[in-house]
């Protein structure tokens, strides 16, 4: 009988671990026109990021930043319009840039960064909604033209 309970406990743990892995699910990245798009699911929230060149958008940044990282969050197919957070960008050479997410309205949040090296950039977004804090991490591959 003990073996039966141990077996049930192991099966339960296996399914619980699998369900937890789904919460941090990476939906992948694509190139959409001039923008790099990354989608992920975290804590039941669908997050979609776009990395865009400010020059392609005919925008200049007074601080010399070159790229715009925009994000929107959906929970239960509804946009999250109240959130606060930061994005940390790690350059290929290991330098870090941190910027607050600015609320652009209608569930769109964004931050600007200087992206001027070829290679992989680490993007870490920490944000908080009414349910608590959440983290999304992904890589952005940048190549100067």
PASEBA-1860 file (N, C-alpha, C; in nm, 3 decimals):
! residues 145
1> XXXXXXXX> 0.082/-0.119/0.000/0.000/0.000/0.000/0.086/0.126/0.000 ~ 0.201/0.120/0.075/0.291/0.235/0.077/0.343/0.266/-0.062 ~ 0.374/0.162/-0.138/0.424/0.180/-0.274/0.321/0.253/-0.360 ~ 0.194/0.219/-0.341/0.088/0.283/-0.417/0.085/0.434/-0.388 ~ 0.095/0.473/-0.260/0.093/0.615/-0.222/0.217/0.687/-0.273 ~ 0.330/0.620/-0.270/0.454/0.679/-0.322/0.441/0.701/-0.472 ~ 0.384/0.603/-0.542/0.364/0.616/-0.686/0.270/0.732/-0.718 ~ 0.160/0.744/-0.645/0.066/0.854/-0.665/0.136/0.988/-0.638
9> XXXXXXXX> 0.216/0.996/-0.535/0.289/1.119/-0.502/0.386/1.156/-0.613 ~ 0.459/1.058/-0.668/0.553/1.085/-0.776/0.482/1.132/-0.902 ~ 0.370/1.071/-0.935/0.293/1.112/-1.052/0.243/1.255/-1.034 ~ 0.193/1.286/-0.915/0.144/1.421/-0.886/0.255/1.524/-0.899 ~ 0.373/1.492/-0.847/0.487/1.584/-0.857/0.528/1.605/-1.002 ~ 0.525/1.499/-1.081/0.560/1.510/-1.223/0.466/1.606/-1.295 ~ 0.336/1.591/-1.272/0.239/1.681/-1.337/0.251/1.823/-1.284 ~ 0.277/1.840/-1.156/0.292/1.974/-1.099/0.415/2.043/-1.158
17> XXXXXXXX> 0.525/1.970/-1.173/0.646/2.028/-1.232/0.622/2.067/-1.377 ~ 0.551/1.983/-1.451/0.519/2.015/-1.590/0.432/2.138/-1.601 ~ 0.335/2.153/-1.512/0.247/2.271/-1.515/0.326/2.396/-1.482 ~ 0.420/2.388/-1.387/0.502/2.503/-1.352/0.591/2.544/-1.468 ~ 0.642/2.449/-1.544/0.727/2.480/-1.658/0.648/2.556/-1.764 ~ 0.520/2.526/-1.779/0.438/2.593/-1.878/0.419/2.741/-1.845 ~ 0.421/2.778/-1.718/0.400/2.917/-1.679/0.510/3.008/-1.731 ~ 0.632/2.959/-1.745/0.741/3.041/-1.795/0.769/3.013/-1.941
25> XXXXXXXX> 0.667/2.983/-2.016/0.681/2.937/-2.153/0.720/3.049/-2.249 ~ 0.821/3.022/-2.328/0.868/3.114/-2.429/0.799/3.081/-2.560 ~ 0.727/3.178/-2.616/0.657/3.153/-2.742/0.746/3.177/-2.863 ~ 0.865/3.234/-2.841/0.960/3.251/-2.949/0.970/3.393/-3.002 ~ 1.058/3.407/-3.099/1.089/3.537/-3.156/1.076/3.532/-3.307 ~ 1.041/3.646/-3.364/1.031/3.659/-3.510/1.074/3.798/-3.551 ~ 1.099/3.812/-3.677/1.127/3.944/-3.735/0.999/3.987/-3.807 ~ 0.944/4.102/-3.770/0.820/4.151/-3.829/0.851/4.288/-3.889
33> XXXXXXXX> 0.877/4.288/-4.022/0.919/4.413/-4.085/1.054/4.454/-4.029 ~ 1.062/4.576/-3.980/1.186/4.626/-3.920/1.195/4.592/-3.771 ~ 1.090/4.537/-3.712/1.088/4.511/-3.568/1.119/4.365/-3.537 ~ 1.188/4.345/-3.425/1.210/4.212/-3.369/1.097/4.191/-3.268 ~ 1.025/4.079/-3.278/0.912/4.053/-3.191/0.939/3.927/-3.109 ~ 0.914/3.937/-2.979/0.929/3.821/-2.891/0.803/3.808/-2.806 ~ 0.751/3.686/-2.796/0.632/3.660/-2.715/0.664/3.553/-2.611 ~ 0.608/3.572/-2.491/0.630/3.476/-2.383/0.507/3.473/-2.293
41> XXXXXXXX> 0.493/3.365/-2.219/0.386/3.350/-2.121/0.450/3.335/-1.984 ~ 0.407/3.418/-1.889/0.459/3.410/-1.753/0.343/3.433/-1.656 ~ 0.327/3.342/-1.561/0.223/3.355/-1.459/0.085/3.380/-1.518 ~ 0.055/3.317/-1.630/-0.074/3.335/-1.694/-0.088/3.464/-1.773 ~ 0.022/3.537/-1.789/0.022/3.663/-1.863/0.098/3.644/-1.994 ~ 0.035/3.681/-2.105/0.100/3.679/-2.235/0.170/3.815/-2.252 ~ 0.301/3.813/-2.270/0.379/3.936/-2.291/0.433/3.936/-2.432 ~ 0.412/4.047/-2.506/0.467/4.059/-2.640/0.555/4.182/-2.646
49> XXXXXXXX> 0.681/4.158/-2.682/0.782/4.264/-2.691/0.812/4.294/-2.836 ~ 0.844/4.421/-2.865/0.893/4.460/-2.996/1.016/4.547/-2.974 ~ 1.126/4.512/-3.040/1.247/4.593/-3.037/1.253/4.664/-3.171 ~ 1.252/4.798/-3.167/1.248/4.877/-3.290/1.357/4.983/-3.290 ~ 1.413/5.008/-3.406/1.512/5.113/-3.424/1.440/5.247/-3.427 ~ 1.481/5.339/-3.341/1.416/5.471/-3.337/1.429/5.545/-3.469 ~ 1.542/5.528/-3.539/1.562/5.594/-3.668/1.459/5.547/-3.770 ~ 1.426/5.417/-3.768/1.324/5.363/-3.858/1.187/5.421/-3.828
57> XXXXXXXX> 1.169/5.469/-3.704/1.041/5.528/-3.663/1.043/5.681/-3.679 ~ 1.154/5.734/-3.736/1.173/5.879/-3.750/1.166/5.951/-3.616 ~ 1.226/5.890/-3.514/1.228/5.946/-3.379/1.373/5.959/-3.336 ~ 1.406/6.069/-3.271/1.537/6.085/-3.210/1.520/6.097/-3.060 ~ 1.616/6.043/-2.988/1.613/6.046/-2.842/1.713/6.151/-2.795 ~ 1.672/6.243/-2.708/1.763/6.347/-2.662/1.886/6.293/-2.587 ~ 1.877/6.171/-2.535/1.989/6.110/-2.463/2.075/6.022/-2.553 ~ 2.045/6.018/-2.683/2.124/5.940/-2.777/2.090/5.792/-2.782
65> XXXXXXXX> 1.978/5.755/-2.723/1.937/5.615/-2.728/1.888/5.583/-2.869 ~ 1.908/5.459/-2.911/1.886/5.422/-3.051/1.767/5.330/-3.075 ~ 1.723/5.258/-2.972/1.618/5.159/-2.989/1.509/5.171/-2.883 ~ 1.392/5.126/-2.921/1.271/5.133/-2.841/1.226/4.989/-2.814 ~ 1.210/4.952/-2.688/1.157/4.820/-2.655/1.016/4.843/-2.600 ~ 0.918/4.797/-2.677/0.778/4.815/-2.642/0.722/4.680/-2.597 ~ 0.631/4.683/-2.500/0.571/4.559/-2.451/0.424/4.581/-2.418 ~ 0.345/4.479/-2.443/0.205/4.479/-2.400/0.180/4.347/-2.329
73> XXXXXXXX> 0.090/4.351/-2.232/0.059/4.234/-2.151/-0.090/4.202/-2.163 ~ -0.121/4.074/-2.176/-0.260/4.027/-2.181/-0.280/3.919/-2.076 ~ -0.391/3.930/-2.003/-0.428/3.826/-1.908/-0.575/3.795/-1.931 ~ -0.607/3.669/-1.952/-0.744/3.628/-1.983/-0.799/3.704/-2.104 ~ -0.715/3.722/-2.206/-0.748/3.791/-2.331/-0.785/3.938/-2.312 ~ -0.746/3.998/-2.200/-0.769/4.141/-2.178/-0.635/4.208/-2.153 ~ -0.619/4.328/-2.213/-0.495/4.403/-2.194/-0.481/4.447/-2.048 ~ -0.360/4.435/-1.998/-0.328/4.488/-1.866/-0.291/4.635/-1.888
81> XXXXXXXX> -0.367/4.725/-1.830/-0.343/4.868/-1.852/-0.275/4.934/-1.733 ~ -0.270/4.866/-1.621/-0.204/4.920/-1.501/-0.090/4.827/-1.463 ~ 0.031/4.872/-1.492/0.150/4.794/-1.457/0.266/4.892/-1.440 ~ 0.365/4.849/-1.366/0.487/4.928/-1.348/0.603/4.831/-1.359 ~ 0.717/4.881/-1.405/0.831/4.792/-1.414/0.953/4.855/-1.475 ~ 1.051/4.770/-1.498/1.179/4.812/-1.554/1.224/4.707/-1.655 ~ 1.307/4.751/-1.748/1.375/4.659/-1.838/1.524/4.678/-1.819 ~ 1.593/4.565/-1.805/1.740/4.567/-1.800/1.788/4.509/-1.931
89> XXXXXXXX> 1.880/4.579/-1.996/1.939/4.534/-2.121/2.086/4.506/-2.094 ~ 2.131/4.386/-2.129/2.272/4.349/-2.110/2.334/4.337/-2.248 ~ 2.437/4.419/-2.275/2.500/4.422/-2.406/2.589/4.299/-2.426 ~ 2.629/4.272/-2.551/2.719/4.159/-2.576/2.851/4.170/-2.497 ~ 2.895/4.293/-2.467/3.019/4.310/-2.391/2.996/4.311/-2.240 ~ 2.870/4.289/-2.196/2.842/4.276/-2.053/2.797/4.404/-1.984 ~ 2.789/4.514/-2.056/2.741/4.640/-1.996/2.591/4.630/-1.972 ~ 2.543/4.696/-1.868/2.401/4.694/-1.835/2.339/4.831/-1.848
97> XXXXXXXX> 2.218/4.834/-1.902/2.137/4.955/-1.907/2.003/4.919/-1.843 ~ 1.951/5.009/-1.760/1.823/4.986/-1.695/1.735/5.107/-1.721 ~ 1.610/5.082/-1.758/1.517/5.190/-1.786/1.379/5.153/-1.733 ~ 1.309/5.252/-1.677/1.172/5.231/-1.631/1.080/5.214/-1.751 ~ 0.978/5.130/-1.737/0.876/5.118/-1.839/0.788/5.242/-1.831 ~ 0.773/5.310/-1.944/0.687/5.426/-1.951/0.550/5.381/-2.003 ~ 0.444/5.427/-1.940/0.308/5.392/-1.980/0.265/5.484/-2.093 ~ 0.242/5.426/-2.212/0.199/5.502/-2.329/0.047/5.497/-2.346
105> XXXXXXXX> -0.023/5.436/-2.252/-0.169/5.425/-2.258/-0.214/5.303/-2.335 ~ -0.337/5.266/-2.315/-0.400/5.152/-2.384/-0.323/5.021/-2.367 ~ -0.253/5.005/-2.255/-0.181/4.881/-2.230/-0.049/4.867/-2.302 ~ 0.007/4.980/-2.348/0.138/4.978/-2.415/0.240/5.044/-2.323 ~ 0.351/4.973/-2.299/0.459/5.021/-2.215/0.589/5.013/-2.296 ~ 0.684/5.104/-2.268/0.808/5.102/-2.347/0.922/5.171/-2.273 ~ 1.043/5.143/-2.320/1.165/5.204/-2.270/1.264/5.214/-2.386 ~ 1.352/5.314/-2.381/1.453/5.334/-2.486/1.591/5.293/-2.436
113> XXXXXXXX> 1.673/5.243/-2.530/1.808/5.197/-2.498/1.904/5.229/-2.612 ~ 2.034/5.229/-2.579/2.137/5.245/-2.682/2.186/5.105/-2.719 ~ 2.159/5.067/-2.844/2.201/4.936/-2.895/2.295/4.964/-3.012 ~ 2.425/4.949/-2.988/2.523/4.985/-3.090/2.633/4.882/-3.112 ~ 2.618/4.763/-3.053/2.714/4.654/-3.074/2.643/4.540/-3.146 ~ 2.716/4.470/-3.231/2.662/4.348/-3.289/2.666/4.238/-3.185 ~ 2.567/4.150/-3.189/2.567/4.036/-3.101/2.438/4.021/-3.023 ~ 2.442/3.930/-2.926/2.323/3.899/-2.846/2.312/3.992/-2.726
121> XXXXXXXX> 2.192/4.047/-2.710/2.158/4.131/-2.597/2.062/4.054/-2.508 ~ 2.086/4.055/-2.378/1.993/3.996/-2.284/1.890/4.101/-2.246 ~ 1.764/4.064/-2.250/1.656/4.154/-2.212/1.584/4.090/-2.094 ~ 1.577/4.164/-1.984/1.508/4.117/-1.864/1.404/4.221/-1.827 ~ 1.279/4.182/-1.827/1.170/4.272/-1.792/1.110/4.229/-1.659 ~ 1.117/4.318/-1.561/1.053/4.295/-1.432/0.933/4.388/-1.427 ~ 0.814/4.333/-1.408/0.696/4.418/-1.402/0.602/4.367/-1.293 ~ 0.515/4.458/-1.251/0.421/4.427/-1.144/0.283/4.473/-1.185
129> XXXXXXXX> 0.185/4.385/-1.168/0.045/4.421/-1.187/-0.026/4.396/-1.054 ~ -0.159/4.398/-1.055/-0.232/4.379/-0.929/-0.210/4.242/-0.867 ~ -0.165/4.145/-0.945/-0.141/4.010/-0.894/-0.002/3.994/-0.833 ~ 0.088/4.090/-0.857/0.222/4.080/-0.801/0.330/4.095/-0.906 ~ 0.455/4.063/-0.869/0.568/4.080/-0.962/0.584/3.962/-1.058 ~ 0.639/3.993/-1.177/0.661/3.893/-1.282/0.794/3.925/-1.352 ~ 0.855/3.823/-1.413/0.982/3.841/-1.484/0.977/3.768/-1.618 ~ 1.023/3.837/-1.723/1.037/3.776/-1.856/1.180/3.802/-1.901
137> XXXXXXXX> 1.247/3.698/-1.954/1.384/3.710/-2.004/1.390/3.653/-2.145 ~ 1.467/3.719/-2.231/1.489/3.666/-2.365/1.615/3.727/-2.425 ~ 1.658/3.674/-2.539/1.775/3.724/-2.611/1.730/3.795/-2.737 ~ 1.798/3.906/-2.766/1.775/3.982/-2.890/1.908/3.984/-2.966 ~ 1.909/3.936/-3.088/2.029/3.934/-3.171/2.030/4.059/-3.258 ~ 2.133/4.143/-3.240/2.141/4.270/-3.315/2.258/4.266/-3.413 ~ 2.229/4.306/-3.535/2.331/4.319/-3.639/2.316/4.454/-3.704 ~ 2.423/4.535/-3.699/2.419/4.666/-3.766/2.420/4.643/-3.915
145> X> 2.345/4.723/-3.985/2.341/4.713/-4.131/2.447/4.801/-4.192
END
